[in-house]
Amino acid sequence: MTQKKDKADDGANGRRRQPSTTTAALAGALIGALAGLTGSTLAYFEAKDTRREEAQARRSDIRRAAYVELAGAANKYVQQATQLLTVSLDPAKTEQERRRQFESGYAPANTDLARAVTTARLVAPPEGRKDLAAIAARSARVGELATDWYGKGPEGVDVAKADADFAEAVRAQLAALQTFMDRAADESL
């Protein structure tokens, strides 16, 4: 009888061990799954943050390139407008020389400036777009003053006044460009 009791005790203990082992295995699997899920979730968010940072860096690179192009185009435009005005107001220059200066210098510089302003407008924040509108308006004034005498020539022109008006328009355009560039520099590029 003692043998039966021992066997019965062994059977009960065996059954008790089996649920404990199963519970431990399930708990271990659950802990492993949670650890894997946590690791996967952390990896996902880290990758998401990395992609966001890379996208921000690309946007900043695009903005910088657009702003550098704008500054270069604005300076080239001012140079070409100045040369056109100089040629237009020089009594020794012919209509053909004025046309050549317009077509080979001023017109391409004007196109480049328009393209650069448009590109910068596409990537600039709202405050920058206001500054770009000011640059465009002041550039239009520079162009108007530079081309006024292109077709007419210098006859009957107050050259000193034309030069002073043009110089003031150029100063206003470059000041607008400087305002834009200062604001751009303050952005977190």
FIMIMAR-938066 format. One record per atom (N, C-alpha, C): x, y, z; residue number from 1; atom name. Coordinates in Angstrom, 2 decimals. Layout:
# FIMIMAR-938066
      c1      c2      c3 resi name
       X       Y       Z  NUM   CA
...
# end
This chain:
# FIMIMAR-938066
      c1      c2      c3 resi name
    0.80   -1.16    0.00    1    N
    0.00    0.00    0.00    1   CA
    0.87    1.26    0.00    1    C
    1.93    1.17    0.63    2    N
    2.83    2.30    0.62    2   CA
    3.37    2.55   -0.77    2    C
    3.48    1.48   -1.53    3    N
    3.96    1.68   -2.90    3   CA
    2.92    2.42   -3.72    3    C
    1.67    2.06   -3.51    4    N
    0.61    2.73   -4.26    4   CA
    0.57    4.20   -3.89    4    C
    0.74    4.44   -2.62    5    N
    0.69    5.82   -2.17    5   CA
    1.85    6.60   -2.76    5    C
    3.03    5.99   -2.81    6    N
    4.19    6.66   -3.39    6   CA
    3.95    6.94   -4.87    6    C
    3.36    5.91   -5.56    7    N
    3.09    6.10   -6.98    7   CA
    2.03    7.18   -7.16    7    C
    1.05    7.17   -6.28    8    N
    0.02    8.20   -6.37    8   CA
    0.63    9.57   -6.12    8    C
    1.54    9.67   -5.16    9    N
    2.20   10.95   -4.91    9   CA
    3.04   11.37   -6.11    9    C
    3.74   10.39   -6.71   10    N
    4.55   10.71   -7.89   10   CA
    3.67   11.19   -9.04   10    C
    2.51   10.58   -9.20   11    N
    1.59   10.98  -10.26   11   CA
    1.06   12.38  -10.04   11    C
    0.74   12.68   -8.81   12    N
    0.22   14.01   -8.50   12   CA
    1.31   15.04   -8.69   12    C
    2.50   14.70   -8.24   13    N
    3.62   15.64   -8.42   13   CA
    3.94   15.82   -9.90   13    C
    3.84   14.79  -10.66   14    N
    4.12   14.86  -12.10   14   CA
    3.13   15.75  -12.80   14    C
    1.86   15.61  -12.40   15    N
    0.84   16.46  -13.00   15   CA
    1.03   17.90  -12.57   15    C
    1.45   18.08  -11.34   16    N
    1.69   19.45  -10.88   16   CA
    2.87   20.07  -11.62   16    C
    3.87   19.29  -11.90   17    N
    5.03   19.81  -12.62   17   CA
    4.68   20.15  -14.06   17    C
    3.87   19.37  -14.68   18    N
    3.55   19.61  -16.07   18   CA
    2.85   20.95  -16.26   18    C
    1.80   21.33  -15.49   19    N
    1.23   22.66  -15.66   19   CA
    2.22   23.75  -15.32   19    C
    3.06   23.55  -14.36   20    N
    4.06   24.56  -14.01   20   CA
    5.04   24.75  -15.16   20    C
    5.44   23.70  -15.77   21    N
    6.38   23.77  -16.90   21   CA
    5.72   24.45  -18.08   21    C
    4.47   24.12  -18.33   22    N
    3.73   24.73  -19.44   22   CA
    3.54   26.22  -19.19   22    C
    3.19   26.57  -17.96   23    N
    3.01   27.97  -17.60   23   CA
    4.32   28.73  -17.76   23    C
    5.40   28.15  -17.33   24    N
    6.72   28.78  -17.45   24   CA
    7.09   28.95  -18.91   24    C
    6.82   27.93  -19.72   25    N
    7.14   28.02  -21.15   25   CA
    6.29   29.11  -21.81   25    C
    5.01   29.16  -21.48   26    N
    4.14   30.20  -22.04   26   CA
    4.59   31.59  -21.58   26    C
    4.95   31.72  -20.32   27    N
    5.42   33.00  -19.80   27   CA
    6.70   33.42  -20.51   27    C
    7.60   32.47  -20.72   28    N
    8.86   32.76  -21.43   28   CA
    8.60   33.19  -22.87   28    C
    7.66   32.48  -23.52   29    N
    7.32   32.83  -24.90   29   CA
    6.69   34.22  -24.96   29    C
    5.83   34.50  -23.98   30    N
    5.19   35.82  -23.92   30   CA
    6.22   36.92  -23.69   30    C
    7.13   36.67  -22.78   31    N
    8.19   37.66  -22.51   31   CA
    9.05   37.86  -23.76   31    C
    9.38   36.77  -24.43   32    N
   10.17   36.86  -25.66   32   CA
    9.44   37.62  -26.75   32    C
    8.14   37.33  -26.88   33    N
    7.34   38.03  -27.89   33   CA
    7.24   39.52  -27.58   33    C
    7.03   39.85  -26.30   34    N
    6.96   41.25  -25.91   34   CA
    8.29   41.96  -26.15   34    C
    9.38   41.28  -25.84   35    N
   10.70   41.87  -26.08   35   CA
   10.91   42.08  -27.57   35    C
   10.53   41.12  -28.38   36    N
   10.66   41.25  -29.83   36   CA
    9.79   42.38  -30.37   36    C
    8.55   42.45  -29.87   37    N
    7.65   43.51  -30.29   37   CA
    8.18   44.88  -29.87   37    C
    8.70   44.97  -28.67   38    N
    9.27   46.23  -28.19   38   CA
   10.46   46.62  -29.05   38    C
   11.32   45.66  -29.34   39    N
   12.48   45.93  -30.20   39   CA
   12.06   46.37  -31.59   39    C
   11.08   45.69  -32.15   40    N
   10.58   46.06  -33.48   40   CA
    9.96   47.44  -33.47   40    C
    9.20   47.75  -32.43   41    N
    8.56   49.06  -32.32   41   CA
    9.62   50.16  -32.20   41    C
   10.62   49.92  -31.37   42    N
   11.70   50.91  -31.23   42   CA
   12.44   51.10  -32.55   42    C
   12.71   50.01  -33.26   43    N
   13.40   50.09  -34.55   43   CA
   12.55   50.86  -35.55   43    C
   11.23   50.63  -35.54   44    N
   10.33   51.33  -36.44   44   CA
   10.37   52.83  -36.18   44    C
   10.23   53.23  -34.93   45    N
   10.23   54.66  -34.61   45   CA
   11.58   55.30  -34.87   45    C
   12.65   54.56  -34.63   46    N
   13.98   55.09  -34.93   46   CA
   14.15   55.29  -36.43   46    C
   13.70   54.33  -37.21   47    N
   13.77   54.47  -38.67   47   CA
   12.90   55.62  -39.15   47    C
   11.73   55.76  -38.55   48    N
   10.83   56.86  -38.91   48   CA
   11.48   58.21  -38.60   48    C
   12.10   58.33  -37.44   49    N
   12.80   59.57  -37.07   49   CA
   13.96   59.84  -38.04   49    C
   14.68   58.79  -38.39   50    N
   15.80   58.94  -39.32   50   CA
   15.30   59.43  -40.68   50    C
   14.22   58.84  -41.17   51    N
   13.65   59.28  -42.45   51   CA
   13.19   60.73  -42.37   51    C
   12.58   61.11  -41.26   52    N
   12.12   62.49  -41.08   52   CA
   13.32   63.44  -41.08   52    C
   14.38   63.07  -40.38   53    N
   15.59   63.90  -40.34   53   CA
   16.23   64.00  -41.72   53    C
   16.26   62.89  -42.46   54    N
   16.83   62.92  -43.81   54   CA
   15.99   63.80  -44.74   54    C
   14.67   63.71  -44.62   55    N
   13.79   64.55  -45.44   55   CA
   14.00   66.02  -45.11   55    C
   14.12   66.33  -43.82   56    N
   14.37   67.71  -43.41   56   CA
   15.71   68.20  -43.95   56    C
   16.71   67.35  -43.92   57    N
   18.03   67.72  -44.44   57   CA
   17.96   67.97  -45.95   57    C
   17.20   67.13  -46.67   58    N
   17.03   67.34  -48.12   58   CA
   16.31   68.66  -48.39   58    C
   15.26   68.95  -47.63   59    N
   14.54   70.22  -47.81   59   CA
   15.48   71.40  -47.54   59    C
   16.29   71.29  -46.52   60    N
   17.23   72.36  -46.21   60   CA
   18.25   72.54  -47.33   60    C
   18.73   71.44  -47.88   61    N
   19.68   71.52  -49.00   61   CA
   19.03   72.18  -50.22   61    C
   17.79   71.83  -50.48   62    N
   17.07   72.42  -51.62   62   CA
   16.87   73.91  -51.40   62    C
   16.50   74.30  -50.19   63    N
   16.33   75.73  -49.88   63   CA
   17.64   76.48  -50.04   63    C
   18.70   75.93  -49.46   64    N
   20.00   76.61  -49.57   64   CA
   20.38   76.81  -51.02   64    C
   20.24   75.77  -51.83   65    N
   20.60   75.87  -53.25   65   CA
   19.74   76.92  -53.95   65    C
   18.46   76.95  -53.65   66    N
   17.56   77.94  -54.27   66   CA
   17.94   79.36  -53.85   66    C
   18.28   79.53  -52.58   67    N
   18.63   80.86  -52.09   67   CA
   19.97   81.34  -52.65   67    C
   20.92   80.44  -52.78   68    N
   22.21   80.80  -53.38   68   CA
   22.01   81.19  -54.84   68    C
   21.20   80.41  -55.54   69    N
   20.89   80.71  -56.95   69   CA
   20.21   82.07  -57.06   69    C
   19.31   82.37  -56.15   70    N
   18.62   83.66  -56.16   70   CA
   19.62   84.81  -55.97   70    C
   20.50   84.69  -55.01   71    N
   21.48   85.75  -54.76   71   CA
   22.37   85.96  -55.98   71    C
   22.82   84.88  -56.58   72    N
   23.65   85.00  -57.78   72   CA
   22.90   85.61  -58.94   72    C
   21.66   85.19  -59.15   73    N
   20.86   85.70  -60.26   73   CA
   20.54   87.19  -60.06   73    C
   20.26   87.58  -58.82   74    N
   19.95   88.99  -58.54   74   CA
   21.18   89.87  -58.82   74    C
   22.33   89.41  -58.40   75    N
   23.55   90.19  -58.65   75   CA
   23.87   90.28  -60.14   75    C
   23.71   89.18  -60.85   76    N
   23.95   89.19  -62.29   76   CA
   22.95   90.11  -62.99   76    C
   21.72   90.08  -62.55   77    N
   20.68   90.94  -63.12   77   CA
   21.05   92.41  -62.95   77    C
   21.48   92.77  -61.76   78    N
   21.86   94.16  -61.50   78   CA
   23.03   94.56  -62.41   78    C
   24.00   93.67  -62.55   79    N
   25.14   93.98  -63.42   79   CA
   24.70   94.19  -64.87   79    C
   23.86   93.29  -65.36   80    N
   23.42   93.39  -66.75   80   CA
   22.50   94.59  -66.97   80    C
   21.65   94.89  -66.00   81    N
   20.78   96.07  -66.11   81   CA
   21.63   97.34  -66.11   81    C
   22.66   97.35  -65.28   82    N
   23.56   98.51  -65.23   82   CA
   24.27   98.68  -66.57   82    C
   24.74   97.59  -67.13   83    N
   25.42   97.68  -68.43   83   CA
   24.47   98.14  -69.53   83    C
   23.23   97.65  -69.48   84    N
   22.25   98.07  -70.48   84   CA
   21.99   99.56  -70.36   84    C
   21.81  100.04  -69.14   85    N
   21.56  101.47  -68.95   85   CA
   22.76  102.28  -69.42   85    C
   23.95  101.83  -69.10   86    N
   25.17  102.53  -69.51   86   CA
   25.26  102.62  -71.04   86    C
   25.01  101.51  -71.70   87    N
   25.06  101.49  -73.17   87   CA
   23.93  102.35  -73.74   87    C
   22.76  102.27  -73.13   88    N
   21.60  103.02  -73.64   88   CA
   21.79  104.52  -73.52   88    C
   22.49  104.97  -72.50   89    N
   22.67  106.40  -72.27   89   CA
   23.96  106.95  -72.88   89    C
   24.74  106.10  -73.51   90    N
   25.99  106.53  -74.14   90   CA
   25.68  107.01  -75.57   90    C
   25.88  108.30  -75.84   91    N
   25.56  108.81  -77.19   91   CA
   26.42  108.20  -78.28   91    C
   27.55  107.63  -77.93   92    N
   28.43  107.03  -78.93   92   CA
   27.98  105.63  -79.33   92    C
   27.02  105.04  -78.61   93    N
   26.56  103.67  -78.90   93   CA
   25.40  103.71  -79.89   93    C
   25.40  102.75  -80.77   94    N
   24.34  102.66  -81.78   94   CA
   23.16  101.85  -81.26   94    C
   22.07  101.90  -82.03   95    N
   20.90  101.11  -81.67   95   CA
   21.24   99.62  -81.69   95    C
   22.08   99.18  -82.61   96    N
   22.48   97.77  -82.69   96   CA
   23.27   97.36  -81.43   96    C
   24.14   98.23  -80.96   97    N
   24.90   97.93  -79.75   97   CA
   23.97   97.84  -78.53   97    C
   23.00   98.74  -78.49   98    N
   22.02   98.67  -77.40   98   CA
   21.22   97.37  -77.47   98    C
   20.78   96.99  -78.67   99    N
   20.02   95.76  -78.86   99   CA
   20.87   94.53  -78.48   99    C
   22.11   94.54  -78.90  100    N
   23.01   93.42  -78.58  100   CA
   23.18   93.28  -77.06  100    C
   23.34   94.41  -76.37  101    N
   23.48   94.37  -74.91  101   CA
   22.19   93.86  -74.28  101    C
   21.05   94.30  -74.80  102    N
   19.76   93.84  -74.26  102   CA
   19.62   92.33  -74.47  102    C
   19.84   91.86  -75.68  103    N
   19.59   90.46  -76.02  103   CA
   20.62   89.50  -75.43  103    C
   21.87   89.92  -75.37  104    N
   22.90   88.98  -74.90  104   CA
   23.17   89.08  -73.41  104    C
   22.85   90.20  -72.80  105    N
   23.14   90.37  -71.38  105   CA
   21.92   90.50  -70.50  105    C
   21.14   91.55  -70.76  106    N
   20.02   91.85  -69.88  106   CA
   18.91   90.81  -69.94  106    C
   18.45   90.47  -71.12  107    N
   17.30   89.54  -71.24  107   CA
   17.59   88.18  -70.60  107    C
   18.75   87.55  -70.84  108    N
   19.01   86.27  -70.15  108   CA
   19.11   86.43  -68.63  108    C
   19.70   87.54  -68.18  109    N
   19.80   87.76  -66.73  109   CA
   18.42   87.97  -66.12  109    C
   17.54   88.64  -66.84  110    N
   16.17   88.84  -66.39  110   CA
   15.44   87.49  -66.28  110    C
   15.62   86.65  -67.27  111    N
   15.01   85.30  -67.26  111   CA
   15.55   84.48  -66.09  111    C
   16.86   84.53  -65.90  112    N
   17.47   83.77  -64.79  112   CA
   16.95   84.26  -63.44  112    C
   16.80   85.56  -63.30  113    N
   16.28   86.10  -62.04  113   CA
   14.83   85.65  -61.82  113    C
   14.02   85.71  -62.85  114    N
   12.62   85.27  -62.72  114   CA
   12.56   83.80  -62.32  114    C
   13.40   82.99  -62.91  115    N
   13.45   81.56  -62.58  115   CA
   13.90   81.35  -61.14  115    C
   14.91   82.09  -60.72  116    N
   15.44   81.95  -59.35  116   CA
   14.41   82.40  -58.31  116    C
   13.72   83.50  -58.59  117    N
   12.69   83.98  -57.65  117   CA
   11.57   82.94  -57.55  117    C
   11.17   82.38  -58.68  118    N
   10.10   81.37  -58.68  118   CA
   10.52   80.14  -57.90  118    C
   11.73   79.67  -58.11  119    N
   12.22   78.49  -57.39  119   CA
   12.27   78.77  -55.89  119    C
   12.81   79.92  -55.53  120    N
   12.88   80.27  -54.10  120   CA
   11.48   80.39  -53.50  120    C
   10.55   80.92  -54.26  121    N
    9.17   81.07  -53.77  121   CA
    8.56   79.69  -53.48  121    C
    8.89   78.70  -54.30  122    N
    8.35   77.35  -54.11  122   CA
    8.84   76.68  -52.84  122    C
   10.03   77.04  -52.39  123    N
   10.60   76.36  -51.22  123   CA
   10.65   77.23  -49.97  123    C
   10.31   78.50  -50.11  124    N
   10.40   79.42  -48.97  124   CA
    9.18   79.31  -48.07  124    C
    9.37   79.58  -46.78  125    N
    8.21   79.65  -45.88  125   CA
    7.40   80.92  -46.18  125    C
    6.20   81.05  -45.61  126    N
    5.34   82.19  -45.93  126   CA
    6.00   83.56  -45.74  126    C
    6.78   83.74  -44.68  127    N
    7.43   85.04  -44.46  127   CA
    8.41   85.33  -45.59  127    C
    9.11   84.31  -46.03  128    N
   10.07   84.47  -47.12  128   CA
    9.39   84.84  -48.43  128    C
    8.19   84.32  -48.64  129    N
    7.45   84.63  -49.88  129   CA
    7.11   86.12  -49.95  129    C
    6.85   86.72  -48.80  130    N
    6.57   88.17  -48.77  130   CA
    7.83   88.94  -49.19  130    C
    8.96   88.51  -48.67  131    N
   10.23   89.16  -49.04  131   CA
   10.52   88.96  -50.52  131    C
   10.21   87.79  -51.04  132    N
   10.44   87.52  -52.46  132   CA
    9.56   88.39  -53.35  132    C
    8.35   88.66  -52.90  133    N
    7.47   89.55  -53.65  133   CA
    8.08   90.95  -53.71  133    C
    8.69   91.38  -52.62  134    N
    9.36   92.69  -52.60  134   CA
   10.55   92.70  -53.56  134    C
   11.30   91.61  -53.58  135    N
   12.44   91.52  -54.50  135   CA
   11.95   91.61  -55.94  135    C
   10.90   90.87  -56.24  136    N
   10.36   90.87  -57.61  136   CA
    9.87   92.26  -58.01  136    C
    9.19   92.94  -57.12  137    N
    8.68   94.29  -57.43  137   CA
    9.84   95.27  -57.64  137    C
   10.83   95.20  -56.80  138    N
   11.97   96.12  -56.94  138   CA
   12.81   95.77  -58.16  138    C
   12.89   94.50  -58.49  139    N
   13.61   94.09  -59.71  139   CA
   12.89   94.60  -60.94  139    C
   11.56   94.57  -60.89  140    N
   10.78   95.09  -62.02  140   CA
   11.07   96.58  -62.22  140    C
   11.21   97.30  -61.13  141    N
   11.52   98.73  -61.22  141   CA
   12.92   98.94  -61.82  141    C
   13.88   98.14  -61.40  142    N
   15.23   98.23  -61.96  142   CA
   15.16   97.97  -63.47  142    C
   14.42   96.94  -63.85  143    N
   14.29   96.61  -65.26  143   CA
   13.62   97.70  -66.06  143    C
   12.59   98.29  -65.47  144    N
   11.88   99.38  -66.13  144   CA
   12.83  100.55  -66.38  144    C
   13.61  100.91  -65.40  145    N
   14.54  102.02  -65.56  145   CA
   15.67  101.69  -66.53  145    C
   16.11  100.43  -66.52  146    N
   17.20  100.03  -67.42  146   CA
   16.74   99.97  -68.87  146    C
   15.49   99.60  -69.10  147    N
   15.02   99.44  -70.47  147   CA
   14.32  100.67  -71.03  147    C
   14.02  101.65  -70.19  148    N
   13.36  102.87  -70.68  148   CA
   14.11  103.50  -71.84  148    C
   15.41  103.56  -71.77  149    N
   16.22  104.29  -72.75  149   CA
   16.81  103.36  -73.80  149    C
   16.57  102.10  -73.64  150    N
   17.13  101.11  -74.57  150   CA
   16.67  101.37  -76.00  150    C
   15.39  101.57  -76.20  151    N
   14.87  101.79  -77.55  151   CA
   15.01  103.23  -78.02  151    C
   15.06  104.16  -77.07  152    N
   15.05  105.59  -77.42  152   CA
   16.44  106.16  -77.64  152    C
   17.38  105.69  -76.88  153    N
   18.70  106.30  -76.93  153   CA
   18.77  107.47  -75.96  153    C
   19.93  108.12  -75.88  154    N
   20.15  109.13  -74.84  154   CA
   19.64  110.53  -75.18  154    C
   19.08  110.74  -76.36  155    N
   18.67  112.09  -76.74  155   CA
   17.59  112.60  -75.78  155    C
   17.83  113.79  -75.25  156    N
   16.86  114.46  -74.40  156   CA
   16.73  113.87  -73.01  156    C
   17.66  113.07  -72.60  157    N
   17.59  112.41  -71.30  157   CA
   18.46  113.17  -70.30  157    C
   17.93  113.36  -69.13  158    N
   18.72  113.90  -68.02  158   CA
   19.49  112.69  -67.45  158    C
   20.71  112.52  -67.92  159    N
   21.51  111.33  -67.59  159   CA
   21.76  111.25  -66.09  159    C
   22.02  112.36  -65.46  160    N
   22.29  112.34  -64.01  160   CA
   21.05  111.86  -63.25  160    C
   19.88  112.33  -63.65  161    N
   18.65  111.90  -62.99  161   CA
   18.38  110.42  -63.27  161    C
   18.56  110.01  -64.51  162    N
   18.35  108.60  -64.86  162   CA
   19.28  107.70  -64.05  162    C
   20.54  108.10  -63.93  163    N
   21.51  107.33  -63.14  163   CA
   21.11  107.30  -61.66  163    C
   20.68  108.44  -61.13  164    N
   20.31  108.50  -59.71  164   CA
   19.08  107.64  -59.43  164    C
   18.07  107.73  -60.30  165    N
   16.87  106.91  -60.14  165   CA
   17.20  105.42  -60.21  165    C
   18.05  105.09  -61.17  166    N
   18.45  103.69  -61.33  166   CA
   19.23  103.20  -60.12  166    C
   20.17  104.01  -59.66  167    N
   20.97  103.62  -58.49  167   CA
   20.08  103.40  -57.26  167    C
   19.08  104.26  -57.08  168    N
   18.15  104.10  -55.95  168   CA
   17.34  102.82  -56.09  168    C
   16.89  102.52  -57.30  169    N
   16.13  101.28  -57.53  169   CA
   16.99  100.05  -57.26  169    C
   18.24  100.10  -57.66  170    N
   19.16   98.99  -57.40  170   CA
   19.37   98.83  -55.90  170    C
   19.58   99.92  -55.20  171    N
   19.75   99.85  -53.73  171   CA
   18.51   99.21  -53.07  171    C
   17.34   99.60  -53.53  172    N
   16.10   99.04  -52.96  172   CA
   16.00   97.54  -53.26  172    C
   16.36   97.15  -54.47  173    N
   16.31   95.73  -54.83  173   CA
   17.30   94.93  -53.98  173    C
   18.51   95.41  -53.87  174    N
   19.52   94.69  -53.09  174   CA
   19.19   94.68  -51.60  174    C
   18.55   95.75  -51.12  175    N
   18.11   95.76  -49.71  175   CA
   17.02   94.72  -49.49  175    C
   16.10   94.58  -50.45  176    N
   15.06   93.55  -50.34  176   CA
   15.69   92.16  -50.36  176    C
   16.67   91.98  -51.21  177    N
   17.38   90.70  -51.25  177   CA
   18.08   90.43  -49.92  177    C
   18.70   91.45  -49.36  178    N
   19.40   91.29  -48.08  178   CA
   18.41   90.94  -46.96  178    C
   17.25   91.57  -46.95  179    N
   16.22   91.25  -45.96  179   CA
   15.82   89.79  -46.07  179    C
   15.61   89.33  -47.30  180    N
   15.24   87.94  -47.52  180   CA
   16.35   87.00  -47.03  180    C
   17.59   87.32  -47.39  181    N
   18.71   86.45  -47.01  181   CA
   18.92   86.44  -45.50  181    C
   18.72   87.58  -44.86  182    N
   18.84   87.62  -43.39  182   CA
   17.78   86.74  -42.74  182    C
   16.57   86.81  -43.25  183    N
   15.50   85.96  -42.70  183   CA
   15.82   84.48  -42.98  183    C
   16.32   84.20  -44.16  184    N
   16.66   82.82  -44.49  184   CA
   17.77   82.30  -43.58  184    C
   18.72   83.15  -43.27  185    N
   19.82   82.75  -42.38  185   CA
   19.31   82.46  -40.97  185    C
   18.24   83.15  -40.57  186    N
   17.67   82.93  -39.24  186   CA
   16.82   81.67  -39.17  186    C
   16.40   81.16  -40.34  187    N
   15.64   79.91  -40.35  187   CA
   16.55   78.79  -39.90  187    C
   15.95   77.76  -39.42  188    N
   16.76   76.58  -39.07  188   CA
   16.91   75.76  -40.33  188    C
   17.95   76.07  -41.08  189    N
   18.21   75.35  -42.32  189   CA
   19.01   74.15  -41.97  189    C
# end
